[in-house]
Amino acid sequence: MTPRRWFRLLLGMGLYGGAFLVACAVGGLGYFHFANPRDTCASCHEMTGFYSVWAGSAHRTVSCRACHGGSLTLDVHALESHVDRIVRHFTGDPSKPIHLLEKHVLGLHESCSRCHPQAFADWQASQHSTTYARIFLDPEHNRTASPTNDCLRCHGMFLRDDISLLVARPPDTTGSWMLRDPLRATQPVIPCLACHQIHAPAAAMQAAGFYDHREHAHIPAYLLPLASIRQGERAVKVSRDPRQRVCMQCHAPSAAHQLGTSDDRTPAGVHEGLSCLDCHGAHAHSAAASCNTCHPADSHCGIEVQKMDTTFLSTKSAHNVHTVACLDCHPQGIPARAQLKN
């Protein structure tokens, strides 16, 4: 056989071999992208637990790739996550817990908006859609506080770094903090996964929860402790609604457990015992239409409750609607019920 024929033969074998490898690669990627997750994602023992929980969740009819991306996804963060798990599998460290990093959480955040557009729109309209810039670059707050890791308990709980790697404070203690990565400025600090676990059981009550920054774990609402709150020496009646326990992870009193301290919003006074969700929307958090749910047009005083002097009417009011009591407005005693006009 002449050298020319040898060359053509080797060239042909190389081309056919290359085409075969490309076909296998494309076929393999396609299989892992479209096949049943039980035969792909869950085929690695590290993922079987996640698959089992997902199979009993409200999202069991949603494919893994819809939220996490598949082998053919163009999402760089998703591909990076997949490659990291493969490397970890073959490097002999499969026992290391698998956690979502913040960059992956933000990708899932976009997936939530596609399937839950109304809830996502409500969240965007609420104060819980606040950003890193709004929380960590507030001039008034920066003048009175120092950055601590406890900030990450409620803002940026998916960060794995020490807060010193997130923000820097100049030597002048009265100066404003600075984000070390300016791209974080517009990113949300309370994404959907802060209160929702994708693989949570199907029961609605168990779908809510709280992501604990220190434990790197999502704690279901029904496992969170019921708060013990006091008003002076008196124990305040607290709603047993598990969802309120999620709210109180961030809107909690100080270590002394006194009502209204720190960022506590526990209902007391005429509203004692109510749950946050009795008045506030689950995602929009607006309480604008809540009064009419429980109150008639006229109160005992003959005044519409929405026009009474509370913070519901004006934030400048001295009477916080969360804790207002009858005697706050009637220190001389509660008047008799007004006679209704015919």
C-alpha positions in Angstrom: 0.0 0.0 0.0 1.4 3.3 -1.0 2.0 6.1 1.6 -0.8 8.1 -0.1 -3.3 5.4 0.5 -2.1 4.9 4.0 -2.6 8.6 4.6 -6.1 8.5 3.2 -7.0 5.5 5.2 -5.7 7.1 8.5 -7.5 10.3 7.6 -10.7 8.5 7.0 -10.4 6.5 10.2 -9.7 9.8 12.1 -12.7 11.5 10.6 -15.0 8.6 11.2 -13.6 8.1 14.7 -14.0 11.8 15.5 -17.6 11.8 14.1 -18.3 8.7 16.3 -17.0 10.4 19.4 -19.0 13.6 18.7 -22.1 11.5 18.2 -21.5 9.7 21.4 -20.9 12.9 23.3 -24.0 14.6 21.8 -26.1 11.5 22.4 -24.8 11.2 26.0 -25.5 14.9 26.7 -28.9 14.6 25.2 -29.7 11.5 27.2 -28.7 13.1 30.5 -30.6 16.2 29.6 -33.9 14.6 28.6 -34.0 11.2 30.4 -35.8 10.4 33.7 -33.9 12.0 36.6 -34.1 8.6 38.3 -31.7 7.3 35.7 -29.5 10.3 35.5 -29.3 12.7 38.5 -30.3 10.1 41.1 -28.0 7.5 39.6 -25.2 8.9 41.8 -25.6 7.9 45.4 -24.9 11.4 46.6 -28.1 12.6 44.9 -30.5 9.8 45.9 -31.6 11.6 49.1 -32.3 14.8 47.2 -34.2 12.8 44.6 -36.3 11.0 47.2 -37.3 14.3 48.8 -38.1 15.9 45.5 -40.2 12.9 44.5 -42.5 13.6 47.5 -42.5 17.4 47.0 -44.9 19.8 45.4 -42.4 20.1 42.5 -42.3 16.4 41.8 -43.9 17.0 38.3 -41.2 19.6 37.5 -38.0 18.2 35.9 -34.7 18.8 37.6 -33.4 20.7 34.6 -36.2 23.2 34.8 -34.7 24.6 37.9 -31.1 23.4 38.0 -30.3 23.3 34.3 -29.4 20.2 32.3 -26.4 19.0 30.4 -27.4 21.1 27.4 -28.1 24.3 29.4 -26.4 27.5 28.5 -26.4 28.7 32.2 -22.7 29.0 33.1 -23.4 28.7 36.9 -25.5 25.6 36.4 -22.8 23.9 34.3 -20.2 24.9 36.8 -22.3 23.3 39.6 -22.7 20.1 37.6 -19.0 19.8 36.8 -18.1 20.4 40.5 -20.4 17.5 41.5 -18.8 15.2 38.9 -15.3 16.1 40.0 -16.2 15.7 43.7 -17.7 12.2 42.8 -14.6 11.0 41.2 -12.1 12.5 43.6 -13.3 10.4 46.4 -15.1 13.1 48.5 -18.8 12.2 48.0 -19.6 12.5 51.7 -19.1 16.3 51.7 -22.6 17.9 51.9 -23.9 19.4 48.7 -25.1 23.0 49.2 -26.3 25.6 46.8 -24.0 28.6 46.5 -25.6 32.1 46.3 -24.9 32.3 42.5 -26.9 29.1 42.1 -29.7 30.4 44.3 -30.0 33.5 42.2 -30.4 31.3 39.1 -33.1 29.3 40.8 -34.7 32.7 41.8 -35.3 33.4 38.1 -36.8 29.9 37.7 -39.3 30.7 40.4 -40.4 33.8 38.5 -41.2 31.8 35.4 -43.6 29.4 37.2 -44.9 31.7 39.9 -45.2 35.1 38.1 -47.9 36.6 40.4 -46.1 35.6 43.6 -42.8 36.9 42.2 -44.5 40.2 41.2 -45.9 40.5 44.7 -42.4 39.9 46.2 -40.9 42.5 43.9 -43.4 45.0 45.2 -42.5 44.2 48.8 -39.7 45.4 51.0 -38.4 41.8 51.0 -37.0 42.4 47.4 -34.5 44.8 48.9 -30.9 44.7 47.6 -27.3 44.5 49.0 -26.9 48.2 48.3 -30.1 49.1 50.2 -29.2 47.1 53.2 -25.4 47.4 53.5 -24.9 50.9 52.0 -27.5 52.8 54.0 -25.6 56.0 55.3 -27.6 56.4 58.5 -27.2 52.7 59.4 -23.5 52.8 58.5 -22.8 55.6 60.9 -24.3 53.7 63.9 -23.3 50.1 63.3 -20.4 47.9 62.4 -20.7 45.0 59.9 -21.0 41.6 61.7 -21.7 38.1 60.6 -25.1 38.3 62.3 -26.2 40.6 59.5 -26.1 37.6 57.2 -28.7 35.8 59.4 -31.4 37.8 57.6 -29.6 39.5 54.7 -27.5 37.4 52.4 -27.9 34.1 54.2 -26.6 32.1 51.3 -23.2 33.7 51.4 -20.4 31.3 52.7 -17.9 34.1 53.3 -17.2 36.1 56.3 -18.9 39.5 56.1 -15.5 41.2 55.9 -15.2 39.7 52.4 -18.6 41.2 51.5 -18.2 44.8 52.8 -15.4 47.0 53.9 -15.5 49.9 56.3 -12.9 52.7 56.0 -10.7 53.6 58.9 -13.0 56.5 59.6 -15.7 54.8 61.6 -18.3 57.4 60.5 -17.7 56.6 56.9 -20.0 54.5 54.7 -19.5 50.8 54.1 -18.4 49.6 50.7 -19.3 46.5 48.8 -16.1 44.7 47.8 -17.9 43.4 44.7 -19.9 46.3 43.1 -21.9 43.8 41.0 -23.7 42.7 44.2 -25.4 46.1 44.6 -28.5 45.2 42.7 -28.7 41.6 43.8 -31.5 40.6 46.2 -30.6 39.8 49.8 -33.8 37.9 50.5 -34.4 35.6 47.5 -37.2 33.1 47.3 -35.2 30.3 48.8 -34.8 32.2 52.0 -38.3 31.2 53.0 -39.1 28.4 50.5 -37.5 25.1 50.0 -37.9 23.7 46.5 -37.8 20.1 47.7 -40.2 20.7 50.7 -43.0 18.2 51.3 -46.2 18.9 49.3 -48.2 20.1 52.3 -48.4 23.9 52.1 -47.7 24.5 55.8 -44.4 22.6 55.4 -43.4 24.4 52.3 -42.5 27.5 54.3 -39.3 27.6 56.3 -36.2 29.5 57.0 -32.7 29.1 55.6 -30.2 29.2 58.5 -26.9 30.8 57.5 -24.9 29.1 60.2 -26.2 25.6 59.6 -26.4 26.0 55.8 -29.7 24.2 56.0 -33.4 25.0 55.4 -35.4 24.6 58.6 -39.2 23.8 58.0 -41.6 26.3 59.7 -43.1 23.6 61.9 -39.7 22.8 63.4 -38.9 26.4 64.3 -39.5 27.2 68.0 -42.5 29.2 69.2 -41.2 32.5 70.4 -41.5 33.5 74.1 -42.2 37.2 74.3 -43.1 39.4 77.3 -44.5 42.8 77.8 -42.9 43.8 81.1 -43.6 40.8 83.3 -46.7 39.7 81.3 -46.4 36.9 78.8 -47.7 37.9 75.4 -50.0 35.5 73.6 -48.2 34.5 70.3 -50.0 32.9 67.4 -49.2 29.3 66.8 -49.3 29.7 63.0 -46.0 28.0 61.9 -45.6 30.6 59.2 -45.2 33.4 61.8 -42.2 31.6 63.2 -40.5 32.2 59.8 -41.2 35.9 60.1 -39.9 36.0 63.6 -36.5 34.6 62.6 -35.7 38.2 61.4 -38.5 40.3 63.0 -37.5 39.1 66.5 -37.2 40.9 69.8 -33.8 41.4 71.6 -32.3 38.8 73.9 -34.5 40.0 76.7 -37.6 38.8 74.8 -39.4 42.1 75.4 -42.2 43.1 73.0 -41.3 45.7 70.4 -37.5 45.6 71.0 -35.1 45.3 68.1 -37.2 44.6 64.9 -40.0 42.8 66.7 -43.5 43.2 65.1 -45.4 40.7 67.3 -49.1 41.7 67.5 -50.3 42.8 70.9 -53.0 45.1 72.3 -56.2 44.7 70.4 -54.4 42.5 67.9 -52.7 40.1 70.3 -52.7 36.5 69.2 -53.1 37.3 65.5 -50.6 35.8 63.0 -48.6 38.1 60.7 -50.4 36.4 57.8 -53.8 37.3 59.2 -53.1 40.9 58.0 -50.1 40.7 55.7 -50.1 39.1 52.2 -47.8 36.2 52.0 -45.5 37.8 49.3 -46.6 41.4 48.9 -46.8 41.8 52.7 -49.2 44.6 52.2 -51.9 45.0 54.9 -53.8 47.7 53.0 -57.0 45.6 52.7 -56.7 43.6 56.0 -58.9 45.8 58.3 -62.1 45.1 56.3 -61.6 41.4 56.8 -62.3 41.6 60.5 -63.8 45.0 61.2 -67.2 46.4 60.2 -67.4 49.8 58.5 -67.9 51.5 61.9 -66.0 50.7 65.1 -67.4 50.8 68.6 -66.5 54.5 68.6 -68.4 55.1 65.3 -65.1 55.8 63.5 -63.7 53.8 60.7 -60.8 51.8 62.0 -58.6 52.7 59.0 -59.0 56.4 59.9 -58.0 56.0 63.6 -54.8 57.5 64.8 -52.4 54.5 64.2 -49.4 53.8 62.1 -51.8 52.2 59.6 -53.1 55.7 58.8 -49.7 57.5 59.2 -46.2 56.3 60.0 -45.9 59.4 62.1 -48.6 58.2 64.5 -47.6 57.5 68.1 -49.8 54.4 68.1 -48.1 51.4 66.4 -50.9 49.4 64.8 -49.1 46.2 65.9 -49.4 47.0 69.6 -52.2 49.6 69.9 -54.6 49.1 72.8 -57.9 50.7 73.5 -56.4 52.7 76.4 -53.8 54.2 74.2 -56.4 56.4 72.7 -58.8 56.4 75.6 -56.6 56.9 78.7 -59.7 58.1 80.7 -61.5 54.9 80.0 -63.1 53.1 77.1 -66.3 55.0 76.0 -69.6 53.2 75.6 -70.4 51.9 72.2 -71.8 54.6 69.9 -75.4 54.4 69.0 -75.9 53.4 65.4 -77.9 55.8 63.4 -81.1 54.6 61.6 
